[in-house]
Amino acid sequence: MVSEQEDMKFGWFLPTAGDGKYVGVAPEREPSLDYLVQVAQTAETAGFEFVLIPTGGACLDAWVVGSAVMSHTKTLRPLVAIRPGLVTPVLAARMGAALDQLSGGRAMINVVTGSSVRDLEELGDPLAHAHDERYVRASEYMEVMKRSWTQSTGLNLTEFAGSGAQSGADASSDPNPEFNGQYYNFNGPVGMPETVQNPYPPFYLGGSSPIAKRVAVEHADTFLMWGEPHDWIQEQIEEIEVIREQVKEETGQDRQLRYGMRAQVLIRDTEEEAWAAAWEIISKVSPEAIEKAKAAFAETDATNQRRQNELRELSEKQQFVVGPNLWTGLSVVRSGGAILIVGTAEQVAERLMEYGELGVTTFILSGYPHLEEAEIFGKTVMPIIREKWKTRQKHSITANLGGRLS
């Protein structure tokens, strides 16, 4: 599990399929370059370290958007989605290295194994109906990407120039340069730009199934969960910690892993105002849209979406309330991490702190509309949560020192 001294990291979401005040209806704002850059710059000013750039369905291509955002921001890191099976891993590594070079070491990679089955079919994924196999493939994919980065010969300016890249020298001394898997093979050093980050850009991976957690333990830097009640998140973390111990016993390696959570936020001056605003977001959803969404969600093979479905059904008779300031109302039409943290700045900060106490130290947040809500969170919640976490770290250090001296 990640150290208690780990800093909290905050990411925002780029609405690359459109944005607005409501869900379940056509977006009020088109995902134009100007608007997406405006959201990104607002998130950067608000204190967010990175932006999640989604993939699938109507979303604009994550890599194109990531390149654009990178060129209009200074510190904000683009977390771009890559989908194993649709682009070869060596090419994906080259794309990631190029983004890392041009952004000055800001690239981050979100490995997306699924989405809807229909979306995978449209994209021609041969494993569209094979959930576990997609994670096996993703494991090999990340392994080849990492080998490509660490065994790069650098970027030669001419076809026949010799490489002076340090990574090429390191690669030649690798005792096991080849990799042969079920889906991918890797046969030695490849030519590509060297990554600025050492050894390579970080991987994010999400999923709630046992195999997803296993792959995350073996390859990811951050395991990403969709927002759920605190006890559900604690259960997931406990499960993955068991897997970490198993992998440690099998391989002798004790890889560090951050825990992240994807959630929505809504902050107002009073709790009453916040709840009224929450219900307003779904006020234009038609009964037909709800039934259509419910049918589509029922077809999923994704364990995390099934958990979201279960949570929605369990909370429906309680006005979708699943805990203090936690609301699942958006999930009537929104897939993915739809849980909304609703309340005043102090209340939202307190709920996030409670997740932090469980081990979640990376949050990817969003709100409707994304432009205004990023600014609100940055001005109201960000200073509170930063100070609360800093105080917690100081107390932890003091307690640890006291324990050693006793």
Backbone torsions as a table, in degrees:
resi	resn	phi	psi	omega
1	MET	NA	152.4	-176.7
2	VAL	-67.5	149.9	-179.6
3	SER	-62.4	147.9	177.2
4	GLU	-64.6	-18.3	-179.2
5	GLN	-86.5	2.3	179.9
6	GLU	-64.2	133.4	177.2
7	ASP	-70.5	149.7	173.2
8	MET	-76.5	139.4	176.6
9	LYS	-119.9	141.1	-178.4
10	PHE	-125.3	129.5	174.8
11	GLY	-119.5	155.3	176.3
12	TRP	-115.3	169.2	-174.7
13	PHE	-110.6	133.3	176.4
14	LEU	-94.1	120.9	-176.6
15	PRO	-81.1	76.3	-173.4
16	THR	-79.6	4.6	173.1
17	ALA	-113.1	10.8	-178.6
18	GLY	112.0	164.9	-173.3
19	ASP	-145.3	166.7	177.9
20	GLY	168.0	-176.0	-177.7
21	LYS	-82.7	-19.0	-173.4
22	TYR	-121.6	155.6	171.2
23	VAL	-111.9	160.2	178.8
24	GLY	82.1	5.7	177.1
25	VAL	-134.9	170.7	178.5
26	ALA	-60.7	138.5	-178.5
27	PRO	-62.3	142.1	178.2
28	GLU	-77.9	-27.1	-176.9
29	ARG	-120.7	126.4	178.5
30	GLU	-73.6	149.2	179.5
31	PRO	-80.1	62.2	179.5
32	SER	-74.7	163.3	178.1
33	LEU	-59.6	-45.2	-178.7
34	ASP	-59.2	-42.7	-176.8
35	TYR	-70.4	-43.8	-179.4
36	LEU	-63.7	-38.5	176.8
37	VAL	-65.2	-38.9	178.9
38	GLN	-62.9	-42.8	177.3
39	VAL	-63.4	-44.6	-178.8
40	ALA	-62.5	-45.5	-179.2
41	GLN	-66.4	-35.9	176.8
42	THR	-65.4	-41.5	177.4
43	ALA	-63.0	-41.4	178.7
44	GLU	-61.8	-45.7	179.0
45	THR	-64.4	-34.0	-178.6
46	ALA	-72.6	-11.7	177.3
47	GLY	105.3	7.9	176.6
48	PHE	-76.2	139.8	-178.9
49	GLU	-82.4	-27.5	-175.7
50	PHE	-152.2	169.8	175.0
51	VAL	-126.9	134.5	172.8
52	LEU	-82.5	125.6	178.3
53	ILE	-109.9	109.9	-169.5
54	PRO	-75.4	175.2	178.1
55	THR	-141.7	162.8	176.3
56	GLY	98.8	153.8	175.1
57	GLY	58.1	-126.8	-175.9
58	ALA	-88.1	2.7	-177.6
59	CYS	-66.5	138.8	171.9
60	LEU	-65.5	153.4	-176.3
61	ASP	-56.1	128.9	-173.7
62	ALA	-64.2	-36.9	-177.0
63	TRP	-72.5	-37.8	177.1
64	VAL	-65.2	-46.5	179.4
65	VAL	-64.7	-41.5	179.7
66	GLY	-60.1	-40.1	178.0
67	SER	-64.4	-41.2	-179.7
68	ALA	-66.3	-45.4	-179.4
69	VAL	-63.5	-42.2	179.9
70	MET	-57.7	-37.8	-176.0
71	SER	-78.4	-9.2	-179.1
72	HIS	-116.2	9.8	177.6
73	THR	-132.3	166.8	-176.6
74	LYS	-109.8	-39.4	-176.8
75	THR	-121.7	-19.8	-176.0
76	LEU	-64.0	132.6	-176.3
77	ARG	-99.8	130.3	176.8
78	PRO	-83.4	120.2	173.8
79	LEU	-96.5	98.6	-172.8
80	VAL	-98.7	146.1	-177.1
81	ALA	-88.4	135.3	171.4
82	ILE	-122.6	142.1	-175.1
83	ARG	-120.6	102.7	-179.9
84	PRO	-53.7	139.8	179.0
85	GLY	99.4	-18.4	-178.0
86	LEU	-106.6	-25.0	175.5
87	VAL	-134.5	137.8	-178.4
88	THR	-64.2	149.0	-175.7
89	PRO	-65.2	-34.3	178.4
90	VAL	-67.5	-41.4	176.6
91	LEU	-64.3	-40.2	177.5
92	ALA	-62.0	-39.5	177.7
93	ALA	-64.0	-40.4	177.2
94	ARG	-63.5	-41.8	177.3
95	MET	-61.8	-44.7	179.6
96	GLY	-64.5	-39.6	179.1
97	ALA	-66.4	-39.4	178.4
98	ALA	-64.2	-44.2	178.7
99	LEU	-63.7	-38.3	179.3
100	ASP	-66.1	-41.7	178.4
101	GLN	-63.2	-51.1	-173.9
102	LEU	-71.1	-23.1	179.9
103	SER	-94.3	-1.4	-178.6
104	GLY	74.0	33.1	176.1
105	GLY	88.9	32.4	-178.1
106	ARG	-106.9	-2.6	-173.7
107	ALA	-68.6	142.5	174.1
108	MET	-138.6	145.7	-172.6
109	ILE	-118.2	124.9	176.4
110	ASN	-106.2	111.5	-177.2
111	VAL	-86.4	115.2	-176.8
112	VAL	-109.7	111.7	-176.8
113	THR	-87.1	-21.3	-173.7
114	GLY	-130.0	-129.5	-167.9
115	SER	124.3	-152.8	175.2
116	SER	-83.8	152.3	177.6
117	VAL	-59.1	-39.2	179.5
118	ARG	-61.1	-42.5	179.3
119	ASP	-63.6	-41.8	178.5
120	LEU	-64.4	-38.5	177.1
121	GLU	-63.7	-43.8	-179.6
122	GLU	-61.6	-32.5	-178.8
123	LEU	-85.4	-3.7	177.1
124	GLY	79.8	25.7	178.9
125	ASP	-74.5	118.6	-179.4
126	PRO	-66.1	-15.5	179.6
127	LEU	-106.2	27.4	-177.4
128	ALA	-56.4	-32.9	-177.1
129	HIS	-107.5	17.4	-176.0
130	ALA	-124.5	85.0	-173.6
131	HIS	-57.9	-57.6	-175.4
132	ASP	-65.2	-37.6	179.1
133	GLU	-62.4	-32.8	178.2
134	ARG	-63.6	-33.7	177.9
135	TYR	-75.1	-34.3	173.6
136	VAL	-61.1	-45.0	178.2
137	ARG	-62.7	-42.3	180.0
138	ALA	-61.8	-37.1	177.9
139	SER	-61.3	-47.1	178.2
140	GLU	-65.3	-37.5	-178.3
141	TYR	-60.4	-48.5	-180.0
142	MET	-67.3	-34.9	177.6
143	GLU	-62.2	-44.8	179.5
144	VAL	-67.9	-39.2	177.2
145	MET	-60.5	-44.8	-179.7
146	LYS	-64.6	-41.8	177.6
147	ARG	-64.5	-37.9	178.6
148	SER	-61.7	-42.1	179.9
149	TRP	-69.5	-45.1	-175.5
150	THR	-80.1	-16.3	178.2
151	GLN	-114.3	31.1	177.6
152	SER	-75.0	143.5	174.6
153	THR	-93.2	7.3	-179.2
154	GLY	85.7	179.8	-177.7
155	LEU	-103.5	108.0	178.9
156	ASN	-83.3	138.3	-179.3
157	LEU	-80.0	-20.6	175.1
158	THR	-130.7	159.5	-173.5
159	GLU	-62.7	-32.9	-172.4
160	PHE	-109.4	8.9	-178.7
161	ALA	-71.7	144.4	174.5
162	GLY	-74.7	156.1	-178.4
163	SER	-95.8	133.4	173.1
164	GLY	-106.2	9.7	-175.2
165	ALA	-68.3	137.1	179.0
166	GLN	-62.9	-37.1	-177.2
167	SER	-65.8	-29.1	177.2
168	GLY	-65.5	-39.9	177.9
169	ALA	-65.0	-40.9	178.3
170	ASP	-63.5	-39.7	-176.7
171	ALA	-64.0	-38.1	-176.5
172	SER	-65.7	-23.1	-179.6
173	SER	-94.6	1.6	179.3
174	ASP	-64.3	123.3	-177.5
175	PRO	-69.9	-16.9	-177.9
176	ASN	-140.0	70.1	-172.6
177	PRO	-74.2	-17.5	-175.8
178	GLU	-97.1	152.8	175.7
179	PHE	-138.4	128.5	178.8
180	ASN	-126.4	112.5	-177.6
181	GLY	-118.4	-173.2	179.2
182	GLN	-73.6	-33.0	-175.7
183	TYR	-114.0	-28.3	-175.5
184	TYR	-137.6	151.2	173.8
185	ASN	-125.1	153.6	175.8
186	PHE	-138.6	126.2	-171.3
187	ASN	-120.6	36.9	172.0
188	GLY	120.1	-174.6	-175.4
189	PRO	-57.4	146.2	178.3
190	VAL	-129.6	154.4	179.2
191	GLY	-86.2	124.6	177.8
192	MET	-168.3	164.9	175.1
193	PRO	-62.4	143.6	175.0
194	GLU	-76.0	144.6	177.7
195	THR	-74.0	147.2	175.4
196	VAL	-71.9	-41.6	179.4
197	GLN	-74.4	142.0	-177.5
198	ASN	-115.0	120.4	8.6
199	PRO	-87.9	-19.1	-179.5
200	TYR	-170.9	170.0	178.9
201	PRO	-60.5	147.8	-177.6
202	PRO	-72.8	149.7	177.1
203	PHE	-102.2	136.0	167.5
204	TYR	-109.5	142.3	176.7
205	LEU	-145.9	134.4	179.6
206	GLY	-116.5	168.7	179.2
207	GLY	141.0	154.7	-179.0
208	SER	-119.0	-2.6	-179.9
209	SER	-78.5	159.4	178.1
210	PRO	-56.7	-40.1	-178.1
211	ILE	-71.3	-32.6	176.6
212	ALA	-63.2	-42.8	-179.3
213	LYS	-67.7	-35.9	177.9
214	ARG	-64.0	-46.4	-179.6
215	VAL	-64.5	-38.6	178.0
216	ALA	-62.0	-44.0	179.3
217	VAL	-60.9	-39.5	-175.6
218	GLU	-77.4	-30.1	-170.2
219	HIS	-131.7	-28.1	-170.7
220	ALA	-82.8	159.2	172.7
221	ASP	-97.9	-30.2	176.3
222	THR	-133.9	127.6	174.6
223	PHE	-94.4	119.9	-171.8
224	LEU	-104.1	124.3	177.5
225	MET	-110.8	150.7	171.0
226	TRP	-80.5	147.7	-176.5
227	GLY	-55.7	132.4	178.1
228	GLU	-145.6	168.2	174.2
229	PRO	-56.2	157.2	-173.0
230	HIS	-57.7	-39.6	-178.6
231	ASP	-70.0	-30.3	176.2
232	TRP	-68.5	-42.2	179.1
233	ILE	-65.0	-41.5	178.0
234	GLN	-59.5	-41.3	178.5
235	GLU	-61.5	-42.3	179.4
236	GLN	-64.3	-43.2	-179.9
237	ILE	-64.1	-40.9	178.1
238	GLU	-62.1	-39.5	178.7
239	GLU	-63.7	-43.4	-177.2
240	ILE	-73.7	-27.2	175.6
241	GLU	-66.9	-35.5	174.8
242	VAL	-62.9	-42.7	178.8
243	ILE	-65.2	-38.2	177.9
244	ARG	-59.8	-41.8	179.1
245	GLU	-66.0	-38.5	177.8
246	GLN	-62.7	-45.7	-179.7
247	VAL	-65.3	-37.9	178.6
248	LYS	-62.4	-42.7	178.7
249	GLU	-66.0	-36.8	-177.2
250	GLU	-75.9	-37.2	-171.9
251	THR	-112.2	-18.1	-175.4
252	GLY	80.8	0.6	-179.0
253	GLN	-101.0	136.3	179.1
254	ASP	-117.8	79.1	-177.5
255	ARG	-73.5	135.9	175.0
256	GLN	-77.9	144.6	-176.6
257	LEU	-142.1	124.7	174.1
258	ARG	-83.7	153.8	174.3
259	TYR	-110.2	129.2	-179.7
260	GLY	-122.4	159.6	179.4
261	MET	-141.2	137.0	178.5
262	ARG	-100.0	124.4	-177.7
263	ALA	-153.4	165.9	175.3
264	GLN	-101.5	153.5	177.3
265	VAL	-135.0	148.9	176.3
266	LEU	-147.3	116.5	-174.8
267	ILE	-120.3	131.2	174.3
268	ARG	-137.2	171.8	-176.2
269	ASP	-64.5	-34.6	177.4
270	THR	-126.5	157.4	179.2
271	GLU	-65.5	-35.1	179.1
272	GLU	-62.1	-44.2	178.2
273	GLU	-62.8	-38.4	-178.7
274	ALA	-64.8	-45.6	-179.9
275	TRP	-65.5	-38.4	177.5
276	ALA	-62.2	-40.7	178.9
277	ALA	-67.6	-34.2	179.0
278	ALA	-63.7	-48.7	179.3
279	TRP	-65.1	-29.3	178.5
280	GLU	-63.7	-32.5	-177.8
281	ILE	-60.1	-36.0	-178.2
282	ILE	-103.5	14.1	-174.7
283	SER	-68.8	-20.1	-178.0
284	LYS	-102.2	4.9	-179.8
285	VAL	-73.7	129.4	179.5
286	SER	-85.8	155.6	175.7
287	PRO	-57.8	-34.7	179.0
288	GLU	-64.7	-38.8	178.9
289	ALA	-66.2	-37.7	179.2
290	ILE	-64.9	-44.0	179.7
291	GLU	-66.2	-39.7	178.9
292	LYS	-64.2	-42.8	179.3
293	ALA	-65.9	-41.7	-179.5
294	LYS	-61.0	-40.5	178.9
295	ALA	-66.1	-41.5	180.0
296	ALA	-66.6	-41.8	-179.9
297	PHE	-64.9	-32.3	-178.5
298	ALA	-68.4	-20.9	-178.2
299	GLU	-84.0	-7.1	-173.2
300	THR	-66.4	149.8	171.1
301	ASP	-108.4	6.5	-179.1
302	ALA	-84.5	124.9	-178.5
303	THR	-62.2	-39.1	-178.6
304	ASN	-66.8	-35.3	176.7
305	GLN	-69.8	-36.4	176.1
306	ARG	-62.5	-37.1	176.4
307	ARG	-65.8	-38.7	176.4
308	GLN	-64.4	-39.9	176.9
309	ASN	-60.5	-45.2	-179.8
310	GLU	-62.6	-42.2	-179.0
311	LEU	-63.8	-41.6	178.4
312	ARG	-62.1	-44.7	-178.5
313	GLU	-66.5	-39.5	179.5
314	LEU	-66.4	-30.5	-173.6
315	SER	-98.3	-5.3	-173.3
316	GLU	-58.4	-40.4	-178.1
317	LYS	-77.2	-10.5	177.3
318	GLN	-106.4	29.6	-179.3
319	GLN	59.9	29.4	177.0
320	PHE	68.1	15.1	177.8
321	VAL	-86.7	126.4	-177.6
322	VAL	-118.2	6.4	179.3
323	GLY	166.4	173.5	177.1
324	PRO	-54.5	118.2	177.0
325	ASN	65.8	16.9	179.9
326	LEU	-115.3	127.9	-171.5
327	TRP	-138.6	134.2	-179.0
328	THR	-107.3	15.0	-176.3
329	GLY	-57.4	-32.4	-179.9
330	LEU	-64.3	-25.1	-174.9
331	SER	-72.3	-2.7	175.3
332	VAL	-66.1	-25.6	177.8
333	VAL	-135.8	-9.4	-177.5
334	ARG	-105.9	126.7	176.2
335	SER	-84.3	173.8	176.2
336	GLY	78.8	-155.8	-177.0
337	GLY	-74.3	86.8	-171.4
338	ALA	-100.3	-4.0	-178.0
339	ILE	-64.6	135.3	-176.4
340	LEU	-112.1	127.1	175.1
341	ILE	-92.0	112.8	-168.4
342	VAL	-114.6	134.0	173.7
343	GLY	154.1	-161.8	175.0
344	THR	-77.9	170.6	179.5
345	ALA	-59.3	-41.6	-179.8
346	GLU	-65.1	-41.2	-179.9
347	GLN	-66.4	-45.0	180.0
348	VAL	-64.3	-41.0	178.0
349	ALA	-62.6	-39.3	-179.5
350	GLU	-65.8	-41.3	178.9
351	ARG	-64.0	-41.5	178.7
352	LEU	-65.0	-38.6	177.1
353	MET	-60.9	-38.6	179.3
354	GLU	-63.4	-38.1	174.0
355	TYR	-66.6	-38.4	177.8
356	GLY	-60.8	-38.0	178.0
357	GLU	-63.2	-26.2	178.7
358	LEU	-80.6	-15.9	-179.6
359	GLY	120.8	-1.4	178.5
360	VAL	-81.6	116.1	-178.1
361	THR	-121.9	4.0	173.7
362	THR	-128.4	127.7	179.6
363	PHE	-123.2	130.4	173.2
364	ILE	-112.1	111.7	-169.7
365	LEU	-115.1	163.7	175.0
366	SER	-161.2	166.9	179.1
367	GLY	-163.0	163.5	-175.0
368	TYR	-111.9	124.2	-9.9
369	PRO	-75.6	155.1	-171.7
370	HIS	-68.3	-29.4	-178.9
371	LEU	-66.6	-54.4	-176.7
372	GLU	-69.4	-39.3	-176.4
373	GLU	-70.3	-30.1	175.2
374	ALA	-63.4	-42.4	-179.9
375	GLU	-67.0	-42.3	179.6
376	ILE	-61.4	-46.3	-179.5
377	PHE	-62.1	-43.1	-178.3
378	GLY	-62.6	-38.0	-177.3
379	LYS	-81.1	-31.1	-172.0
380	THR	-105.9	-50.3	-173.9
381	VAL	-88.5	-40.5	-173.6
382	MET	-54.4	-46.8	179.5
383	PRO	-63.6	-35.5	-178.5
384	ILE	-68.5	-49.2	-175.6
385	ILE	-68.4	-35.9	177.8
386	ARG	-62.8	-43.7	-178.4
387	GLU	-69.0	-41.3	178.3
388	LYS	-61.0	-42.7	-177.8
389	TRP	-70.8	-36.7	177.6
390	LYS	-63.7	-41.6	178.1
391	THR	-63.4	-40.9	179.1
392	ARG	-62.0	-42.2	180.0
393	GLN	-63.1	-40.8	179.0
394	LYS	-62.7	-43.4	178.6
395	HIS	-63.9	-37.5	179.6
396	SER	-65.1	-42.4	178.9
397	ILE	-63.7	-43.3	-179.5
398	THR	-62.5	-44.2	-179.8
399	ALA	-63.9	-41.4	179.5
400	ASN	-64.5	-40.8	179.3
401	LEU	-66.6	-39.5	178.7
402	GLY	-62.9	-37.4	179.1
403	GLY	-66.9	-35.6	-179.2
404	ARG	-73.7	-31.4	-176.8
405	LEU	-84.9	-15.5	-177.3
406	SER	-80.6	NA	NA
